[in-house]
Amino acid sequence: MTLRLLERTPIRPDRGQLPRVVMIPGEHRYVRFAITDRAARLRADRGGDEDQWSPSPALTPQWLRAHRDEFDVVHVHFGFEGRSPQELAEWVATLRDLQVPLVLTVHDLQLPHAQDQRRYRQQLGAILPAADAVLTLTPGAARQIRWEFGREAWVVPHPRMVPLAMIQAAARTAPERIRVGIHLKSLRANVARACVPAVADVVGRLRASGQPVELTIHAHPELRDVTFPRYDAPTLEMLDRVAAHDGVGVVWHERFTDRELWDYLRGLQVSVLPHRWGTHSGWLEECRDLGVVPVVGDVGYLAEQSGAHTFCWDGDAPDRNSLHHALSAAVAEAARGRSVTAATTWAGHRERTDRGSQQVHRRIYQSLTTIAGRG
């Protein structure tokens, strides 16, 4: 069976009342742009005053039974790793008892937040085979889902992550200097610390060849707190050493708001993702939307997702030759700038793709609720 690609599948929106869909999680920019109220009547999975980072209350049988009259479909994106495989199996059984269709978008086949993937694979194994419809973001991920779980997945490309007006305005003149950025955030599990000195070394070599390249490393201040669970003295010492290099700086900054993140990215020409493992990335989409050239390691389907410049890993550190090649190519691309025409064309592509995504989601929800109604 061939993969079902959004851009190869003609979709005509059905008429009629939209299904009521619970999104897990309800507050996320992916949901805001890929689905929206054009595809469904969206029902939040929690109140606005509840902690958005805690496990979703909708991932419990009690919540499903208490709110059964308020929704027709449940759609899961993230956050189920906060429940045990046994809890998820019970939750899925409750959906079946209540005759509620389940949609799952597989963003992660590898969990970025865990070194040991065994628990997450069990969680995925509890929910993915039970889903009535499976979606993912790239053909490569769809092939892996077929191989490992025997399920066909709709391939719906990642939506834009910033407003259309901002994409249209993201033209860039050829810069006088190329600013390369690495954001370590709070050193989640898949962040490879060895990426920092490797990139700093390549930047130093590019500067020595006469190219006007600078490197800025961002990190959250909590990393310097000895009580923080991921406090790591050797990493702090490494950052001090790297910051002493010519053309390299380290900036400590609290978690960005959306607006602060966009301003940060617009201040870069190239962004290097230090991810040692993963599947997809919203950060890549923000880079492309804002005219930043991304550089990624050969993990998951990041390069397939975004067309990023790619380097190879040598254990837990980047292969220096492939990193030099990838970063040099990214710097050359960034040095050309981004024309107004290119920015406008990309915005138009994003708008069409997102509209297609909304139509695909609407068709899936309506098909599942029709089948459930007949049952």
Secondary structure per residue as TSV (DSSP state, phi and psi in degrees):
chain	resnum	aa	ss	phi	psi
A	1	M	-	360.0	134.3
A	2	T	-	-76.6	154.6
A	3	L	-	-65.9	145.0
A	4	R	E	-96.1	101.5
A	5	L	E	-96.0	135.9
A	6	L	G	-56.2	-49.2
A	7	E	G	-75.6	-6.7
A	8	R	G	-108.2	2.7
A	9	T	S	-113.6	110.3
A	10	P	-	-67.9	125.8
A	11	I	-	-123.0	126.2
A	12	R	-	-112.2	121.8
A	13	P	-	-58.7	134.8
A	14	D	-	-77.8	152.8
A	15	R	-	-90.6	163.4
A	16	G	S	117.8	178.8
A	17	Q	-	-72.0	139.3
A	18	L	-	-77.5	141.9
A	19	P	-	-65.6	154.4
A	20	R	E	-92.9	121.8
A	21	V	E	-124.5	128.0
A	22	V	E	-85.9	122.7
A	23	M	E	-96.7	133.4
A	24	I	E	-124.5	106.1
A	25	P	S	-82.4	159.5
A	26	G	S	-82.4	-31.0
A	27	E	S	-101.6	96.7
A	28	H	-	-158.9	142.1
A	29	R	H	-65.9	-27.9
A	30	Y	H	-59.1	-48.1
A	31	V	H	-63.6	-40.4
A	32	R	H	-59.9	-37.4
A	33	F	H	-102.6	-34.2
A	34	A	H	-79.9	-25.6
A	35	I	T	-121.5	-66.1
A	36	T	H	58.4	179.5
A	37	D	H	-78.4	2.4
A	38	R	H	-76.0	-22.4
A	39	A	H	-98.9	-26.8
A	40	A	-	-164.7	165.5
A	41	R	E	-89.2	105.0
A	42	L	E	-80.8	135.0
A	43	R	E	-117.4	121.6
A	44	A	-	-64.0	151.3
A	45	D	S	-88.4	-2.1
A	46	R	S	-162.9	166.9
A	47	G	-	-74.7	157.6
A	48	G	T	-64.0	-21.7
A	49	D	T	-91.3	0.6
A	50	E	S	-87.4	153.7
A	51	D	-	-64.6	115.6
A	52	Q	T	-71.9	-13.7
A	53	W	T	-97.1	-6.0
A	54	S	S	-83.9	160.0
A	55	P	-	-54.6	140.0
A	56	S	-	-62.4	130.7
A	57	P	G	-63.8	-22.1
A	58	A	G	-70.5	-10.7
A	59	L	G	-90.6	33.1
A	60	T	S	-130.5	145.3
A	61	P	H	-57.7	-35.9
A	62	Q	H	-62.1	-43.2
A	63	W	H	-65.1	-43.9
A	64	L	H	-58.4	-45.2
A	65	R	H	-69.7	-36.6
A	66	A	H	-70.6	-27.8
A	67	H	T	-115.7	17.0
A	68	R	G	-55.3	-32.7
A	69	D	G	-77.7	-0.6
A	70	E	G	-104.1	-2.2
A	71	F	-	-151.0	160.2
A	72	D	S	-113.3	-26.4
A	73	V	E	-141.7	148.1
A	74	V	E	-113.8	131.4
A	75	H	E	-124.5	118.9
A	76	V	E	-103.5	133.9
A	77	H	-	-115.5	-63.0
A	78	F	S	-133.0	171.1
A	79	G	-	94.4	-10.0
A	80	F	G	-73.2	-11.3
A	81	E	G	-67.2	-10.2
A	82	G	G	-80.0	-3.9
A	83	R	S	-115.8	147.8
A	84	S	-	-72.2	159.6
A	85	P	H	-55.7	-37.2
A	86	Q	H	-67.2	-41.2
A	87	E	H	-64.2	-39.0
A	88	L	H	-67.7	-37.6
A	89	A	H	-63.2	-40.6
A	90	E	H	-66.9	-38.3
A	91	W	H	-64.5	-44.3
A	92	V	H	-61.8	-41.3
A	93	A	H	-62.7	-35.6
A	94	T	H	-66.7	-40.9
A	95	L	H	-57.1	-42.3
A	96	R	H	-64.6	-43.3
A	97	D	H	-60.6	-37.3
A	98	L	H	-87.6	-2.3
A	99	Q	T	58.1	47.8
A	100	V	-	-107.3	121.3
A	101	P	-	-66.5	145.7
A	102	L	E	-116.2	128.5
A	103	V	E	-113.5	135.5
A	104	L	E	-126.7	126.3
A	105	T	E	-100.2	118.9
A	106	V	E	-87.6	96.0
A	107	H	-	-81.5	-39.3
A	108	D	-	-124.7	118.5
A	109	L	S	-91.4	-18.1
A	110	Q	S	-125.0	132.0
A	111	L	-	-80.6	121.9
A	112	P	T	-64.4	-20.8
A	113	H	T	-94.1	4.4
A	114	A	-	-132.8	136.0
A	115	Q	S	-72.8	-47.9
A	116	D	-	-91.4	116.9
A	117	Q	-	-89.5	-1.5
A	118	R	H	-62.7	-43.9
A	119	R	H	-63.8	-43.8
A	120	Y	H	-63.5	-38.0
A	121	R	H	-64.0	-35.6
A	122	Q	H	-66.8	-41.0
A	123	Q	H	-63.5	-44.8
A	124	L	H	-62.4	-38.9
A	125	G	H	-66.5	-23.0
A	126	A	H	-80.4	-27.8
A	127	I	H	-108.5	-37.0
A	128	L	T	-64.9	-49.1
A	129	P	T	-62.7	-22.1
A	130	A	T	-87.6	-10.4
A	131	A	-	-68.9	141.2
A	132	D	S	-78.5	-25.3
A	133	A	E	-145.5	136.4
A	134	V	E	-118.7	133.4
A	135	L	E	-124.4	156.1
A	136	T	E	-151.6	-176.5
A	137	L	S	-106.7	-16.8
A	138	T	S	-140.1	153.0
A	139	P	H	-59.2	-36.2
A	140	G	H	-61.6	-43.5
A	141	A	H	-65.1	-37.4
A	142	A	H	-63.5	-40.4
A	143	R	H	-63.5	-41.6
A	144	Q	H	-65.1	-39.5
A	145	I	H	-62.1	-40.4
A	146	R	H	-64.1	-46.2
A	147	W	H	-63.5	-43.6
A	148	E	H	-90.3	-28.3
A	149	F	H	-122.8	-5.5
A	150	G	-	67.9	24.9
A	151	R	-	-116.7	140.9
A	152	E	-	-85.9	137.1
A	153	A	-	-120.5	137.9
A	154	W	E	-67.9	133.1
A	155	V	E	-98.1	108.9
A	156	V	-	-118.6	108.3
A	157	P	-	-55.9	149.4
A	158	H	-	-56.8	136.4
A	159	P	-	-76.9	172.9
A	160	R	-	-61.3	158.9
A	161	M	S	-121.5	4.2
A	162	V	S	-135.7	162.9
A	163	P	-	-60.2	148.2
A	164	L	H	-57.9	-40.1
A	165	A	H	-60.8	-33.7
A	166	M	H	-72.1	-35.8
A	167	I	H	-65.7	-45.4
A	168	Q	H	-61.2	-29.7
A	169	A	T	-91.0	4.1
A	170	A	-	-90.2	33.2
A	171	A	-	-71.8	149.1
A	172	R	B	-135.8	129.3
A	173	T	-	-74.8	160.9
A	174	A	-	-59.8	121.1
A	175	P	-	-78.4	153.0
A	176	E	S	-73.5	-30.6
A	177	R	S	-139.1	152.8
A	178	I	E	-100.8	118.4
A	179	R	E	-100.0	116.4
A	180	V	E	-99.9	137.0
A	181	G	E	-125.8	145.0
A	182	I	E	-128.2	128.9
A	183	H	E	-112.5	113.9
A	184	L	-	-83.8	-13.4
A	185	K	T	49.5	-123.3
A	186	S	T	-112.2	29.5
A	187	L	-	56.7	56.1
A	188	R	-	-64.4	169.8
A	189	A	T	-57.3	-35.3
A	190	N	T	-89.0	6.2
A	191	V	B	-82.7	119.5
A	192	A	-	-89.6	109.7
A	193	R	T	-60.8	-32.5
A	194	A	T	-65.8	-11.9
A	195	C	H	-66.9	-30.6
A	196	V	H	-66.1	-57.0
A	197	P	H	-64.2	-29.3
A	198	A	H	-65.8	-45.2
A	199	V	H	-67.0	-40.5
A	200	A	H	-60.0	-37.7
A	201	D	H	-64.8	-43.9
A	202	V	H	-64.9	-42.0
A	203	V	H	-60.1	-41.4
A	204	G	H	-60.9	-40.3
A	205	R	H	-67.1	-39.0
A	206	L	H	-66.2	-39.8
A	207	R	H	-64.9	-39.4
A	208	A	H	-64.3	-27.0
A	209	S	T	-84.4	1.4
A	210	G	T	99.9	4.0
A	211	Q	-	-86.3	136.1
A	212	P	-	-82.1	75.6
A	213	V	E	-114.1	137.9
A	214	E	E	-128.8	153.1
A	215	L	E	-123.2	131.4
A	216	T	E	-123.4	129.1
A	217	I	E	-107.7	122.9
A	218	H	E	-103.4	146.0
A	219	A	E	-154.6	158.1
A	220	H	-	-81.0	139.3
A	221	P	G	-60.2	-24.3
A	222	E	G	-61.7	-19.5
A	223	L	G	-63.4	-21.4
A	224	R	G	-91.5	0.3
A	225	D	-	-89.2	118.4
A	226	V	T	-63.3	-17.7
A	227	T	T	-88.5	-8.0
A	228	F	S	-70.4	134.8
A	229	P	T	-56.7	-29.1
A	230	R	T	-106.8	23.7
A	231	Y	-	-59.2	132.5
A	232	D	-	-145.3	100.1
A	233	A	H	-58.2	-42.8
A	234	P	H	-59.9	-34.3
A	235	T	H	-67.8	-40.4
A	236	L	H	-64.0	-40.2
A	237	E	H	-64.5	-40.2
A	238	M	H	-62.0	-42.2
A	239	L	H	-64.2	-37.1
A	240	D	H	-63.7	-41.3
A	241	R	H	-65.7	-44.7
A	242	V	H	-66.5	-37.6
A	243	A	H	-64.4	-18.6
A	244	A	T	-79.1	-10.1
A	245	H	S	-73.6	148.6
A	246	D	T	-65.0	131.0
A	247	G	T	82.0	11.4
A	248	V	E	-123.6	135.8
A	249	G	E	-136.0	153.5
A	250	V	E	-119.2	128.7
A	251	V	E	-120.4	128.1
A	252	W	E	-100.1	126.2
A	253	H	-	-147.9	137.7
A	254	E	-	-63.1	167.7
A	255	R	-	-52.4	134.0
A	256	F	-	-72.8	142.4
A	257	T	-	-72.5	170.2
A	258	D	H	-56.2	-46.5
A	259	R	H	-63.6	-42.2
A	260	E	H	-65.1	-37.6
A	261	L	H	-63.5	-44.9
A	262	W	H	-63.6	-39.6
A	263	D	H	-65.0	-40.6
A	264	Y	H	-60.1	-48.3
A	265	L	H	-65.7	-37.5
A	266	R	H	-66.8	-16.2
A	267	G	T	-85.8	-2.5
A	268	L	-	-109.1	162.0
A	269	Q	S	-109.0	-30.3
A	270	V	E	-135.3	138.3
A	271	S	E	-125.1	125.2
A	272	V	E	-101.2	123.6
A	273	L	-	-91.6	120.1
A	274	P	-	-89.4	38.1
A	275	H	B	-85.2	121.9
A	276	R	S	-82.7	-25.5
A	277	W	S	-149.8	166.7
A	278	G	-	155.0	-177.4
A	279	T	S	-127.2	-56.0
A	280	H	-	-137.0	172.7
A	281	S	-	-152.9	126.7
A	282	G	H	-71.9	-27.8
A	283	W	H	-58.4	-40.8
A	284	L	H	-59.5	-39.7
A	285	E	H	-66.5	-39.3
A	286	E	H	-64.5	-38.5
A	287	C	H	-59.9	-51.8
A	288	R	H	-62.4	-39.1
A	289	D	H	-64.5	-33.1
A	290	L	T	-101.0	8.4
A	291	G	T	80.5	18.7
A	292	V	-	-93.7	136.6
A	293	V	E	-88.7	119.4
A	294	P	E	-89.6	148.2
A	295	V	E	-127.7	128.5
A	296	V	E	-135.9	159.5
A	297	G	E	-79.5	165.1
A	298	D	S	-82.7	68.0
A	299	V	-	-124.0	148.8
A	300	G	T	52.4	-136.0
A	301	Y	T	-123.9	33.3
A	302	L	H	-64.4	-46.7
A	303	A	H	-66.6	-39.0
A	304	E	H	-65.0	-34.7
A	305	Q	H	-67.0	-39.3
A	306	S	H	-126.9	-9.1
A	307	G	-	70.1	28.0
A	308	A	-	-70.9	156.0
A	309	H	E	-69.9	135.1
A	310	T	E	-123.9	136.8
A	311	F	E	-116.8	165.4
A	312	C	-	-98.7	154.7
A	313	W	E	-98.4	141.4
A	314	D	E	-116.7	88.4
A	315	G	T	70.2	-127.3
A	316	D	T	-97.8	10.3
A	317	A	E	-124.3	151.9
A	318	P	E	-66.4	144.8
A	319	D	-	-67.6	121.8
A	320	R	H	-63.7	-39.6
A	321	N	H	-66.4	-46.3
A	322	S	H	-69.5	-32.8
A	323	L	H	-65.4	-42.6
A	324	H	H	-60.5	-42.9
A	325	H	H	-63.9	-47.5
A	326	A	H	-65.0	-45.0
A	327	L	H	-70.8	-36.2
A	328	S	H	-62.5	-42.9
A	329	A	H	-65.5	-38.7
A	330	A	H	-66.2	-41.6
A	331	V	H	-62.4	-41.5
A	332	A	H	-63.8	-40.6
A	333	E	H	-64.4	-45.3
A	334	A	H	-64.3	-32.8
A	335	A	H	-65.8	-20.5
A	336	R	T	-80.3	-13.0
A	337	G	-	75.1	-169.1
A	338	R	B	-139.6	119.1
A	339	S	-	-73.2	161.9
A	340	V	H	-60.0	-40.4
A	341	T	H	-62.1	-42.6
A	342	A	H	-64.3	-42.2
A	343	A	H	-65.2	-42.6
A	344	T	H	-65.8	-40.7
A	345	T	H	-63.5	-41.6
A	346	W	H	-65.3	-40.3
A	347	A	H	-61.3	-42.0
A	348	G	H	-64.2	-39.7
A	349	H	H	-61.8	-44.0
A	350	R	H	-62.1	-43.4
A	351	E	H	-62.8	-43.6
A	352	R	H	-66.0	-42.9
A	353	T	H	-65.2	-42.2
A	354	D	H	-66.0	-38.3
A	355	R	H	-63.9	-40.9
A	356	G	H	-63.3	-39.7
A	357	S	H	-60.9	-43.7
A	358	Q	H	-61.3	-39.7
A	359	Q	H	-67.6	-40.8
A	360	V	H	-62.4	-45.8
A	361	H	H	-61.4	-42.7
A	362	R	H	-61.2	-45.5
A	363	R	H	-62.0	-41.8
A	364	I	H	-63.1	-47.5
A	365	Y	H	-60.8	-45.1
A	366	Q	H	-66.5	-38.4
A	367	S	H	-63.5	-42.7
A	368	L	H	-69.4	-38.3
A	369	T	H	-72.0	-30.5
A	370	T	H	-65.7	-44.7
A	371	I	H	-64.5	-43.4
A	372	A	H	-62.6	-38.6
A	373	G	H	-64.8	-36.6
A	374	R	H	-70.2	-32.0
A	375	G	-	-69.3	360.0
